[in-house]
Amino acid sequence: MKTIVNYLKDHIRNDFNPFVYGYFLIFITISISLNYYFHFENHFLAGKHNVLGTLLYFLFYATAYYGIAVPKLLIQKQKEILTKPVFWIKSFLFLLLLSIAAATYFLFKTSKLELINDYTFAFRLLNQLKCTLIYVIPLLIIKKIYDSNSSGLYGLNFKGQNLKVYFLLLLIVSPIIIGASFTPDFLKAYPRFKPWFVEPAFGLNKLTMAGIFETFYALDFVMVELLFRGALVIGMAAIMGKEAILPMVSTYAFIHFGKPMGEAISAVFGGYILGIIAYRTKHIWGGCIIHIGVAFLMEIMGFIQFYLIQIKR
């Protein structure tokens, strides 16, 4: 735990610039306020699962990323980074992958996880796998071209790591997550798999179906960490160093704009901490543990609230 605290203290000491952080605070505050006032993501982006959707999502995420990266580098007099083609190429490709994933949805969206037939359940699982299908091969190619000397795939480093501290962090934040799970927005959103709305598929009982869905759900979070803490921090740090963290945080907040506001705000703080940890350790497993742990805790609380406390959705 002390090590992580030292990571945070060292980074803030070396990175803090009142003009940069002040600008970041204003930018992210205005962005969150406008999004939830006009319901921008839900009204103008969600549901556009086509080439136009990919373009719109790219403009959306590019605003988040370059809206922080460019001013930060200019304010800190590091504009030489902006003259490097590799900065634009890699960041463009990473944001493009994110945009393709955001605009991709198999079958159709429903307001609930209602399973009409076996194929609907299969498509729900496929949707949880979409980031794996979209990210992995392109990231392997990008790494081969631009980062061939680094080990692992942008933080998917399987060498021995001391991960105990991340489980401790998860334990520390658990009371906050449990408390948040009783708020109206979270009660509406979780659990992501609602067995009470489904019928058995492929001869599986609801418990088995839930277990399969949650496994695929966890893999999706590994992909989130791979793109954000892996590609956008570890990958871009090869060009930008520690300056890669804040642009990632902004983009990470933007992907939560279709979720409850509390998640978008917490994504700023969580993304910042996980970004620093990934930058210092050069792996993403800490983020995976915390991300999956928080998500599963929300899922578990959803089941407890419905079946034991009998809070109806």
SEZAKOL-431111 format. One line per 2 residues: number of its first residue (from 1); their letters; for each residue x, y, z of N, C-alpha, C, O. Coordinates in steps of 0.001 Angstrom, whole numbers, plus 500000, padded with zeros to 6 digits. Example, Ala and Ser with C-alpha at 12.3 -4.5 7.8 and 13.67 -1.06 7.14 Angstrom:
BEGIN
1> as> 513190,494310,507800,512300,495500,507800,513200,496700,507800,514236,496681,508465 | 512850,497750,507080,513670,498940,507140,512900,500030,507870,513409,501138,508039
This chain:
BEGIN
1> mk> 500830,498801,500000,500000,500000,500000,500870,501257,500000,500574,502235,499313 | 501936,501211,500775,502848,502346,500853,503449,502636,499494,503656,503793,499130
3> ti> 503732,501573,498738,504323,501741,497415,503396,502522,496499,503840,503426,495791 | 502110,502181,496506,501149,502873,495648,500992,504323,496069,500907,505214,495224
5> vn> 500953,504561,497375,500876,505938,497874,502082,506739,497393,501950,507901,497007 | 503245,506120,497417,504456,506794,496943,504392,507067,495440,504851,508109,494971
7> yl> 503814,506110,494681,503623,506339,493243,502798,507607,493016,503152,508460,492203 | 501693,507708,493753,500788,508843,493587,501461,510149,493993,501363,511151,493283
9> kd> 502140,510137,495130,502810,511345,495617,503901,511795,494655,504020,512983,494353 | 504690,510854,494179,505776,511194,493252,505219,511762,491949,505743,512736,491408
11> hi> 504160,511145,491461,503615,511615,490193,503038,513016,490325,503296,513879,489486 | 502267,513243,491364,501670,514567,491563,502756,515621,491744,502654,516728,491215
13> rn> 503796,515266,492496,504895,516200,492715,505579,516580,491405,505930,517739,491189 | 505761,515592,490537,506483,515831,489287,505591,516347,488159,506075,517009,487240
15> df> 504309,516051,488221,503430,516364,487099,502570,517592,487340,502119,518224,486385 | 502336,517939,488591,501357,518987,488878,501804,520334,488340,502897,520822,488627
17> np> 500920,520910,487553,501063,522268,487042,499714,522935,487245,498720,522453,486701 | 499634,524018,488000,498320,524592,488321,497515,524987,487093,496287,524907,487104
19> fv> 498200,525416,486030,497492,525811,484823,496937,524583,484097,495809,524598,483604 | 497755,523510,484038,497313,522281,483377,496173,521634,484148,495144,521290,483567
21> yg> 496352,521468,485454,495336,520793,486249,494083,521660,486389,492969,521142,486466 | 494270,522970,486423,493117,523860,486448,492316,523759,485161,491087,523694,485182
23> yf> 493032,523745,484036,492360,523579,482742,491657,522231,482667,490523,522145,482195 | 492327,521179,483131,491727,519835,483110,490446,519822,483936,489441,519262,483499
25> li> 490465,520426,485118,489290,520443,485982,488134,521175,485315,486993,520717,485368 | 488426,522314,484686,487380,523076,484001,486825,522275,482819,485612,522197,482626
27> fi> 487720,521687,482041,487326,520919,480853,486427,519749,481240,485365,519562,480647 | 486838,518971,482217,486090,517769,482567,484783,518117,483278,483787,517410,483123
29> ti> 484781,519210,484062,483559,519647,484739,482518,520106,483732,481352,519724,483823 | 482935,520928,482769,482018,521398,481732,481509,520227,480897,480324,520157,480574
31> si> 482407,519309,480552,482023,518162,479728,480978,517298,480428,479972,516928,479824 | 481212,516979,481693,480264,516162,482446,478938,516891,482612,477873,516292,482460
33> sl> 479001,518179,482922,477778,518959,483131,476936,519020,481863,475727,518797,481908 | 477571,519322,480732,476841,519407,479472,476262,518066,479063,475132,517990,478580
35> ny> 477046,517000,479258,476561,515681,478866,475304,515293,479632,474333,514829,479035 | 475313,515481,480954,474178,515023,481742,473013,516020,481718,471880,515656,482036
37> yf> 473287,517262,481347,472191,518216,481196,471429,517948,479901,470198,517949,479883 | 472178,517716,478810,471550,517480,477512,471414,515995,477175,470850,515638,476141
39> hf> 471945,515113,478070,471956,513671,477824,472584,513383,476463,472050,512622,475656 | 473728,514013,476237,474361,514011,474916,474679,512614,474420,474293,512249,473310
41> en> 475383,511819,475232,475785,510487,474779,474579,509617,474469,474554,508919,473455 | 473588,509659,475335,472411,508815,475144,471561,509247,473949,471004,508402,473248
43> hf> 471457,510556,473713,470578,511062,472661,471245,511138,471285,470587,510933,470265 | 472536,511428,471253,473186,511697,469975,474160,510617,469510,474520,510578,468333
45> la> 474587,509741,470416,475561,508730,470036,475032,507309,470188,475189,506483,469289 | 474416,507030,471310,473950,505663,471580,472977,505201,470497,472095,505946,470071
47> gk> 473159,503957,470066,472263,503379,469074,472745,503513,467645,472162,502912,466742 | 473798,504291,467416,474331,504463,466061,475414,503415,465812,476604,503680,465978
49> hn> 474982,502230,465414,475898,501107,465242,476219,500913,463769,475811,499929,463151 | 476957,501868,463219,477308,501838,461807,478558,502691,461586,479195,503135,462540
51> vl> 478896,502910,460328,480086,503698,460013,479946,505126,460531,480902,505695,461057 | 478759,505703,460382,478523,507044,460909,478721,507069,462409,479300,508014,462945
53> gt> 478243,506034,463096,478434,505952,464537,479900,505912,464915,480319,506555,465878 | 480682,505156,464154,482127,505095,464409,482752,506473,464268,483579,506867,465089
55> ll> 482363,507207,463233,482899,508548,463014,482506,509489,464150,483337,510248,464649 | 481240,509437,464554,480771,510314,465627,481457,509994,466948,481857,510893,467687
57> yf> 481588,508697,467236,482281,508316,468461,483753,508745,468407,484315,509169,469416 | 484372,508633,467233,485767,509049,467123,485899,510544,467416,486804,510948,468147
59> lf> 485023,511362,466864,485066,512800,467133,484844,513083,468617,485463,513976,469195 | 483955,512309,469213,483637,512445,470642,484869,512133,471496,485241,512920,472367
61> ya> 485494,510988,471242,486662,510589,472028,487903,511421,471679,488742,511675,472542 | 488017,511843,470419,489144,512694,470035,489061,514037,470758,490084,514606,471141
63> ta> 487844,514538,470944,487657,515782,471706,488169,515602,473131,488853,516467,473678 | 487819,514449,473722,488263,514164,475089,489778,514044,475164,490406,514597,476067
65> yy> 490365,513321,474214,491806,513037,474271,492652,514244,473886,493484,514701,474670 | 492440,514755,472685,493266,515871,472210,492917,517176,472919,493736,518091,473001
67> gi> 491688,517248,473430,491291,518430,474189,492090,518605,475467,492148,519701,476025 | 492707,517527,475931,493605,517591,477084,495064,517479,476649,495910,518238,477122
69> av> 495359,516553,475766,496753,516296,475379,497418,517508,474757,498528,517874,475146 | 496753,518136,473794,497376,519256,473082,497610,520459,473997,498735,520957,474053
71> pk> 496589,520948,474721,496855,522072,475635,497903,521743,476699,498727,522592,477038 | 497878,520514,477227,498845,520137,478262,500269,520236,477726,501147,520781,478394
73> ll> 500497,519717,476539,501838,519744,475954,502258,521169,475597,503431,521519,475729 | 501319,521982,475151,501636,523369,474814,501939,524185,476060,502898,524957,476083
75> iq> 501129,524020,477091,501346,524764,478340,502687,524408,478957,503380,525268,479499 | 503053,523115,478870,504307,522659,479471,505491,522779,478517,506577,522257,478772
77> kq> 505244,523499,477384,506320,523756,476422,506973,522461,475907,508195,522346,475813 | 506114,521507,475585,506572,520246,475009,505938,520029,473636,505564,518916,473266
79> ke> 505832,521129,472898,505163,521053,471605,505919,520190,470597,505362,519824,469562 | 507189,519857,470885,507934,518991,469967,507288,517621,469841,507418,516957,468812
81> il> 506582,517195,470903,505877,515915,470843,504791,515964,469778,504536,514974,469092 | 504158,517116,469647,503084,517274,468679,503589,517269,467243,502796,517122,466313
83> tk> 504882,517425,467049,505451,517407,465694,505859,516003,465265,506279,515794,464127 | 505733,515043,466177,506116,513674,465862,504941,512923,465240,503898,512785,465878
85> pv> 505089,512440,464022,503985,511691,463388,503519,510500,464215,502334,510168,464208 | 504443,509851,464931,504081,508663,465687,503072,508995,466788,502237,508159,467132
87> fw> 503144,510207,467342,502165,510615,468356,500766,510590,467771,499842,510047,468376 | 500611,511172,466605,499295,511258,465971,498834,509904,465438,497655,509561,465537
89> ik> 499760,509141,464878,499385,507839,464310,498910,506882,465398,497843,506280,465283 | 499708,506746,466454,499334,505794,467509,498062,506228,468229,497168,505412,468451
91> sf> 497976,507490,468592,496786,507957,469303,495548,507821,468408,494477,507443,468880 | 495700,508130,467122,494585,507977,466176,494115,506526,466128,492916,506258,466202
93> lf> 495050,505598,466006,494695,504187,465907,494033,503683,467186,493053,502941,467125 | 494564,504082,468347,493969,503652,469613,492548,504197,469757,491644,503472,470170
95> ll> 492350,505473,469417,491017,506069,469505,490071,505459,468477,488874,505326,468735 | 490598,505089,467316,489772,504450,466295,489267,503093,466772,488099,502760,466573
97> ll> 490138,502311,467398,489712,501018,467944,488614,501207,468986,487627,500471,469003 | 488796,502201,469852,487789,502494,470871,486466,502882,470217,485403,502464,470676
99> si> 486522,503670,469162,485321,504140,468480,484609,503009,467753,483380,502940,467763 | 485366,502129,467129,484758,500974,466448,484024,500102,467464,482908,499648,467211
101> aa> 484650,499874,468600,484015,499056,469640,482742,499720,470154,481732,499050,470370 | 482790,501038,470349,481620,501753,470862,480449,501696,469883,479290,501653,470296
103> at> 480755,501696,468591,479707,501710,467573,479285,500311,467131,478424,500167,466263 | 479884,499293,467719,479574,497914,467339,478615,497296,468348,478871,497303,469552
105> yf> 477527,496769,467848,476602,496054,468719,475940,494962,467896,475355,495234,466848 | 476030,493744,468366,475459,492621,467643,473980,492478,467988,473577,492615,469144
107> lf> 473189,492203,466969,471742,492080,467097,471147,493465,467322,471321,494341,466475 | 470458,493692,468423,469811,494976,468649,469829,495265,470144,469980,494363,470968
109> kt> 469671,496540,470471,469655,496921,471880,468252,496751,472460,467252,497056,471810 | 468204,496264,473676,466944,496188,474400,467126,496901,475719,468253,497082,476179
111> sk> 466041,497305,476326,466134,498038,477582,466494,497114,478735,466973,497563,479776 | 466256,495802,478542,466560,494835,479580,467250,493642,478941,467226,493478,477721
113> le> 467860,492818,479768,468516,491626,479246,467489,490504,479031,467663,489389,479524 | 466446,490808,478308,465435,489798,478035,465954,488860,476954,466432,489310,475913
115> li> 465862,487583,477196,466355,486598,476241,465182,485966,475516,464434,485174,476088 | 465031,486328,474244,463902,485834,473476,464091,484368,473113,463142,483585,473128
117> nd> 465340,484004,472781,465629,482622,472415,467114,482346,472647,467850,483200,473141 | 467533,481145,472283,468927,480763,472492,469886,481719,471794,470937,482067,472332
119> yt> 469512,482138,470591,470416,482979,469815,470608,484346,470460,471684,484936,470361 | 469579,484845,471114,469697,486137,471781,470733,486066,472893,471513,487000,473076
121> fa> 470745,484972,473629,471749,484799,474684,473143,484729,474069,474091,485309,474597 | 473262,484021,472957,474552,483922,472280,475026,485299,471825,476208,485618,471945
123> fr> 474116,486110,471306,474492,487447,470863,474869,488339,472046,475755,489185,471926 | 474203,488153,473183,474577,488933,474376,476005,488600,474789,476765,489489,475173
125> ll> 476368,487339,474712,477744,486948,475026,478714,487507,473998,479813,487946,474339 | 478302,487488,472740,479155,488011,471678,479416,489499,471874,480516,489982,471603
127> nq> 478411,490222,472342,478601,491646,472632,479627,491867,473730,480357,492858,473709 | 479686,490946,474695,480685,491064,475751,482087,490738,475229,483087,491128,475832
129> lk> 482149,490026,474115,483443,489662,473532,483919,490645,472472,485028,490509,471957 | 483095,491633,472142,483407,492467,470987,484742,493205,471133,485482,493340,470159
131> ct> 485047,493675,472325,486314,494397,472505,487513,493471,472305,488532,493879,471749 | 487387,492234,472758,488458,491264,472538,488665,491046,471049,489798,491012,470569
133> li> 487559,490896,470316,487632,490657,468881,488178,491863,468129,488864,491707,467119 | 487879,493062,468616,488276,494281,467919,489684,494737,468309,490422,495241,467463
135> yv> 490064,494569,469576,491316,495152,470061,492560,494302,469820,493577,494816,469355 | 492491,493026,470126,493706,492241,470322,494604,492186,469089,495786,492518,469180
137> ip> 494074,491779,467951,494917,491638,466754,495487,492988,466298,496689,493069,466047 | 494670,494058,466179,495255,495354,465820,496319,495836,466800,497333,496393,466380
139> ll> 496105,495630,468104,497102,496062,469079,498399,495258,468943,499490,495798,469130 | 498277,493985,468623,499475,493180,468374,500253,493726,467175,501483,493770,467196
141> ii> 499535,494137,466137,500185,494691,464947,500831,496037,465263,501971,496287,464873 | 500101,496908,465974,500644,498223,466335,501890,498059,467202,502886,498757,467007
143> kk> 501831,497135,468158,502994,496892,469013,504179,496393,468194,505313,496817,468418 | 503924,495504,467257,504988,494964,466414,505672,496067,465620,506888,496040,465425
145> iy> 504890,497034,465166,505435,498111,464342,506144,499172,465184,507247,499601,464847 | 505505,499597,466288,506001,500757,467019,506653,500447,468362,507447,501249,468854
147> ds> 506336,499305,468965,506824,499023,470320,507372,497606,470424,507126,496912,471410 | 508091,497190,469438,508564,495801,469389,509542,495463,470505,509716,494290,470836
149> ns> 510179,496465,471085,511171,496206,472135,510553,496036,473523,511232,495598,474451 | 509276,496378,473672,508638,496264,474982,508117,494849,475195,507778,494149,474241
151> sg> 508059,494440,476450,507588,493087,476769,506086,493089,476975,505506,494083,477413 | 505463,491962,476654,504025,491861,476834,503269,492708,475830,503874,493370,474986
153> ly> 501949,492690,475919,501103,493484,475034,500529,494652,475816,499464,494540,476423 | 501236,495770,475799,500775,496996,476465,500249,496722,477880,499109,497047,478213
155> gl> 501099,496127,478683,500745,495898,480078,500238,494518,480383,500104,494161,481554 | 499949,493721,479368,499598,492313,479604,500901,491541,479766,501257,490686,478955
157> nf> 501581,491873,480828,502880,491285,481133,502664,490175,482144,502208,490428,483259 | 502985,488958,481765,502671,487824,482616,503799,487457,483573,503746,486408,484217
159> kg> 504816,488307,483675,505867,488063,484658,505304,488262,486061,504311,488965,486250 | 505939,487644,487027,505445,487700,488403,505282,489118,488910,506198,489933,488794
161> qn> 504125,489417,489471,503837,490734,490019,503250,490554,491414,502553,489576,491682 | 503538,491503,492296,502946,491481,493627,501586,492171,493561,501507,493397,493490
163> lk> 500529,491383,493585,499192,491922,493361,498367,492019,494643,497207,492431,494596 | 498939,491650,495778,498174,491639,497020,497621,493012,497371,496504,493127,497874
165> vy> 498400,494046,497108,497994,495397,497491,496718,495825,496776,495950,496625,497310 | 496482,495302,495570,495288,495697,494818,494029,495087,495420,492957,495691,495390
167> fl> 494170,493893,495962,493040,493298,496669,492749,494084,497952,491594,494212,498360 | 493803,494607,498582,493614,495440,499770,492886,496734,499398,491983,497166,500114
169> ll> 493277,497349,498284,492601,498558,497819,491128,498279,497544,490260,499086,497875 | 490860,497138,496943,489483,496760,496651,488682,496620,497937,487521,497026,498004
171> li> 489307,496046,498951,488650,495900,500249,488348,497264,500866,487295,497455,501476 | 489265,498203,500709,489094,499541,501292,487919,500285,500650,487154,500959,501340
173> vs> 487781,500157,499321,486715,500904,498634,485384,500167,498653,484366,500726,498243 | 485371,498919,499123,484140,498121,499111,482969,498795,499824,481865,498794,499279
175> pi> 483154,499376,501027,482004,500028,501692,481400,501146,500852,480184,501338,500864 | 482236,501890,500120,481731,502975,499284,480895,502406,498140,479833,502931,497806
177> ii> 481399,501318,497543,480680,500693,496433,479349,500122,496909,478327,500263,496238 | 479372,499487,498056,478138,498900,498593,477109,499993,498864,475928,499835,498553
179> ga> 477567,501106,499450,476655,502222,499702,476080,502789,498414,474887,503081,498328 | 476945,502943,497410,476498,503498,496120,475513,502589,495420,474691,503055,494632
181> sf> 475583,501299,495696,474714,500345,495000,473242,500525,495359,472375,499959,494692 | 472943,501302,496399,471560,501523,496808,470971,502807,496219,469799,503108,496448
183> tp> 471765,503562,495466,471251,504784,494851,470387,504434,493645,470586,503384,493034 | 469432,505292,493291,468486,504970,492206,469152,504631,490872,468754,503677,490203
185> df> 470162,505407,490487,470827,505157,489202,471469,503778,489160,471386,503069,488158 | 472109,503410,490265,472777,502117,490304,471775,500978,490409,471989,499908,489838
187> lk> 470694,501198,491127,469654,500171,491210,469068,499873,489833,468694,498738,489536 | 468993,500898,489006,468467,500730,487653,469457,500014,486741,469059,499225,485885
189> ay> 470746,500289,486926,471765,499793,485996,472282,498394,486320,472708,497673,485417 | 472254,497999,487586,472879,496738,487988,471867,495806,488633,470879,496253,489215
191> pr> 472126,494489,488525,473227,493848,487810,473023,493907,486299,471903,494078,485817 | 474124,493764,485559,474028,493811,484108,473272,492592,483572,472574,492672,482562
193> fk> 473423,491480,484259,472662,490273,483904,471583,490085,484948,471873,489859,486123 | 470328,490182,484512,469191,490110,485430,468436,488797,485186,467586,488731,484297
195> pw> 468737,487764,485959,468110,486450,485729,466591,486485,485797,465929,485651,485179 | 466027,487437,486540,464583,487486,486691,463875,487939,485407,462651,487853,485311
197> fv> 464642,488420,484425,464042,488819,483158,464230,487781,482055,463734,487970,480944 | 464936,486694,482341,465329,485782,481265,464633,484430,481371,464067,484063,482400
199> ep> 464702,483720,480271,464258,482334,480218,465490,481467,479928,466421,481936,479274 | 465515,480229,480394,466676,479357,480147,466994,479244,478662,466094,479141,477828
201> af> 468289,479265,478340,468739,479148,476947,469713,477985,476827,470470,477705,477757 | 469694,477309,475684,470586,476183,475406,470515,475107,476484,471489,474387,476706
203> gl> 469386,474995,477147,469216,473980,478175,469930,474300,479479,470010,473450,480366 | 470449,475519,479605,471174,475924,480812,470211,476531,481820,469236,477188,481453
205> nk> 470503,476298,483110,469690,476972,484112,470171,478414,484282,471237,478776,483786 | 469400,479221,484970,469701,480647,485078,471020,480908,485808,471732,481855,485477
207> lt> 471346,480080,486791,472591,480257,487536,473794,480039,486633,474757,480806,486680 | 473742,478997,485813,474838,478719,484879,474958,479836,483847,476061,480266,483509
209> ma> 473822,480295,483356,473831,481397,482394,474453,482648,483005,475234,483345,482356 | 474105,482922,484245,474674,484089,484921,476181,483941,485056,476923,484899,484837
211> gi> 476642,482734,485419,478074,482502,485568,478833,482705,484270,479915,483291,484264 | 478260,482216,483156,478891,482381,481845,478942,483863,481466,479970,484374,481022
213> fe> 477806,484535,481653,477753,485955,481303,478769,486752,482120,479470,487600,481566 | 478859,486498,483415,479774,487266,484269,481234,486996,483905,482076,487883,484043
215> tf> 481543,485789,483444,482909,485480,482994,483270,486325,481775,484355,486903,481707 | 482351,486388,480817,482581,487209,479632,482621,488695,480001,483376,489471,479415
217> ya> 481808,489071,480967,481770,490449,481474,483134,490836,482049,483612,491950,481833 | 483753,489912,482777,485076,490168,483357,486125,490345,482262,486982,491224,482360
219> ld> 486061,489513,481221,487014,489624,480120,486918,490982,479450,487924,491541,479014 | 485711,491509,479369,485515,492830,478770,486279,493900,479553,486809,494839,478959
221> fv> 486339,493766,480867,487074,494736,481680,488580,494613,481476,489300,495608,481554 | 489053,493412,481220,490475,493244,480887,490786,494035,479613,491837,494666,479501
223> mv> 489866,493991,478667,490063,494731,477414,490010,496237,477642,490740,496990,476998 | 489155,496674,478552,489106,498105,478894,490448,498542,479459,490976,499585,479073
225> el> 490999,497753,480366,492304,498079,480936,493393,498028,479878,494317,498841,479892 | 493288,497068,478956,494293,496939,477907,494330,498194,477039,495408,498668,476679
227> lf> 493161,498731,476704,493157,499906,475846,493532,501173,476611,494351,501960,476137 | 492943,501375,477782,493148,502640,478485,494463,502684,479252,495304,503543,478987
229> rg> 494651,501777,480190,495902,501801,480952,497039,501177,480154,498204,501506,480380 | 496715,500274,479216,497741,499654,478400,498157,500524,477233,499246,501098,477240
231> al> 497287,500627,476218,497638,501367,475003,497789,502864,475258,498795,503462,474878 | 496776,503477,475910,496782,504936,476045,497735,505459,477115,498075,506642,477108
233> vi> 498175,504592,478042,499183,505038,479017,500537,504419,478688,501471,505132,478322 | 500648,503108,478815,501935,502455,478582,502384,502632,477131,503554,502912,476872
235> gm> 501451,502467,476181,501796,502620,474779,502176,504040,474414,503181,504260,473738 | 501376,505016,474858,501657,506416,474524,502792,506995,475371,503399,507990,474976
237> aa> 503091,506396,476520,504189,506878,477363,505531,506730,476654,506483,507442,476972 | 505610,505815,475699,506849,505672,474929,507157,506948,474152,508307,507196,473788
239> im> 506126,507756,473900,506289,509014,473178,506169,510207,474117,506925,511172,474003 | 505211,510140,475052,504850,511288,475876,505345,511217,477314,505317,512220,478027
241> gk> 505796,510047,477748,506159,509906,479151,504931,510037,480028,503856,509558,479669 | 505081,510685,481178,503986,510823,482130,502843,511690,481606,501754,511683,482181
243> ea> 503070,512430,480533,502029,513289,479974,500896,512464,479365,499857,513020,479008 | 501076,511162,479242,500044,510305,478656,498863,510088,479592,497794,509671,479145
245> il> 499034,510363,480877,498014,509970,481851,496750,510828,481788,495654,510279,481673 | 496866,512140,481858,495669,512988,481898,494785,512866,480647,493563,512810,480788
247> pm> 495348,512821,479429,494479,512614,478261,493702,511298,478337,492542,511229,477932 | 494354,510256,478858,493662,508980,479038,492514,509134,480021,491429,508600,479789
249> vs> 492734,509859,481121,491703,510033,482142,490475,510717,481546,489342,510309,481800 | 490710,511750,480758,489604,512460,480120,488806,511525,479217,487576,511513,479273
251> ty> 489487,510750,478393,488809,509821,477484,488078,508743,478264,486979,508333,477889 | 488681,508289,479338,488076,507267,480187,486782,507785,480810,485807,507042,480926
253> af> 486771,509059,481211,485546,509646,481750,484459,509685,480681,483290,509427,480968 | 484849,510012,479438,483873,510138,478358,483183,508806,478043,482014,508806,477656
255> ih> 483871,507685,478198,483219,506403,477884,482171,506050,478936,481390,505119,478741 | 482147,506782,480047,481155,506534,481091,479963,507488,480983,479087,507480,481848
257> fg> 479922,508303,479935,478883,509327,479848,477482,508756,479616,476498,509471,479809 | 477366,507503,479211,476059,506890,479073,475610,506171,480327,474543,505559,480355
259> kp> 476436,506248,481374,476150,505567,482634,475758,506608,483692,475792,507806,483409 | 475387,506175,484899,475053,507155,485938,476177,508162,486150,477351,507811,486039
261> mg> 475828,509413,486455,476818,510474,486605,477881,510117,487636,479048,510475,487479 | 477482,509415,488686,478443,509019,489715,479572,508183,489151,480712,508285,489605
263> ea> 479262,507352,488156,480298,506528,487531,481250,507384,486713,482457,507145,486719 | 480723,508378,486011,481583,509253,485209,482530,510051,486096,483705,510214,485766
265> is> 482028,510543,487208,482869,511319,488131,483920,510418,488776,485092,510784,488861 | 483495,509244,489228,484446,508329,489856,485479,507831,488852,486600,507493,489231
267> av> 485105,507785,487564,486045,507352,486529,487229,508309,486419,488334,507893,486073 | 487002,509584,486712,488094,510567,486669,489135,510219,487725,490329,510159,487430
269> fg> 488684,509992,488951,489613,509684,490041,490211,508286,489879,491415,508092,490043 | 489351,507313,489556,489842,505954,489382,490793,505838,488208,491822,505170,488302
271> gy> 490454,506488,487098,491325,506444,485926,492672,507078,486193,493698,506598,485712 | 492672,508153,486957,493924,508842,487295,494824,507948,488134,496016,507818,487853
273> il> 494257,507333,489161,495046,506464,490043,495550,505239,489287,496725,504887,489381 | 494659,504590,488537,495064,503396,487792,496062,503739,486694,496939,502936,486375
275> gi> 495932,504920,486118,496883,505349,485105,498283,505522,485664,499265,505121,485040 | 498368,506119,486836,499672,506299,487483,500288,504944,487826,501482,504725,487617
277> ia> 499466,504041,488351,499960,502716,488712,500473,501979,487475,501540,501366,487511 | 499711,502039,486382,500142,501370,485152,501426,501985,484609,502313,501272,484139
279> yr> 501522,503294,484676,502717,503988,484180,503955,503579,484961,505028,503393,484387 | 503802,503442,486270,504946,503104,487113,505296,501619,487079,506473,501261,487112
281> tk> 504286,500754,487014,504550,499305,487090,504723,498662,485723,505291,497575,485615 | 504232,499336,484664,504274,498815,483295,503438,497560,483116,503710,496755,482225
283> hi> 502422,497384,483957,501459,496300,483742,500075,496792,484126,499935,497816,484795 | 499043,496053,483698,497664,496502,483909,496894,495603,484864,495687,495772,485037
285> wg> 497582,494644,485486,496858,493667,486301,496234,494279,487543,495184,493823,487997 | 496862,495298,488096,496264,495973,489248,494929,496587,488872,493946,496469,489604
287> gc> 494907,497246,487719,493661,497823,487246,492612,496769,486962,491430,496972,487241 | 493036,495647,486410,492091,494554,486132,491451,494055,487417,490239,493846,487473
289> ii> 492259,493867,488439,491742,493361,489715,490726,494335,490305,489644,493928,490729 | 491075,495614,490331,490184,496609,490926,488930,496784,490073,487816,496835,490595
291> hi> 489119,496875,488767,487994,497090,487859,487001,495929,487915,485796,496134,488063 | 487519,494720,487796,486655,493541,487841,486040,493384,489230,484870,493026,489364
293> gv> 486835,493651,490254,486337,493526,491619,485176,494468,491896,484171,494062,492481 | 485307,495729,491479,484234,496707,491680,482995,496297,490888,481876,496358,491397
295> af> 483203,495879,489635,482075,495476,488791,481345,494275,489385,480116,494247,489435 | 482106,493292,489831,481491,492101,490410,480780,492422,491725,479741,491838,492035
297> lm> 481342,493347,492489,480699,493741,493738,479338,494381,493445,478363,494140,494156 | 479289,495203,492383,478016,495794,491992,477031,494719,491535,475841,494789,491841
299> ei> 477535,493722,490797,476673,492633,490346,476127,491847,491542,474935,491552,491621 | 477024,491521,492462,476624,490746,493641,475598,491513,494466,474616,490938,494934
301> mg> 475828,492821,494643,474879,493636,495402,473528,493677,494694,472487,493700,495350 | 473538,493685,493373,472280,493664,492635,471498,492396,492904,470280,492437,493082
303> fi> 472202,491253,492934,471539,489981,493228,471026,489950,494664,469910,489501,494924 | 471846,490428,495589,471443,490446,497003,470221,491332,497201,469281,490959,497902
305> qf> 470240,492501,496582,469129,493443,496736,467826,492870,496177,466756,493090,496745 | 467913,492143,495077,466690,491615,494462,466184,490378,495189,464998,490280,495507
307> yl> 467086,489428,495452,466655,488132,495979,466524,488112,497504,465630,487457,498039 | 467408,488822,498203,467382,488771,499675,466678,489972,500296,465824,489815,501168
309> iq> 467041,491174,499843,466421,492373,500415,465086,492665,499706,464223,493377,500220 | 464958,492090,498516,463743,492209,497705,463460,493649,497286,462330,494132,497363
311> ik> 464528,494319,496837,464369,495625,496205,464100,495357,494730,464976,494850,494030 | 462935,495681,494255,462547,495341,492891,463117,496334,491885,463254,497526,492161
313> r> 463447,495798,490699,463919,496636,489599,462734,497025,488722,462906,497735,487731
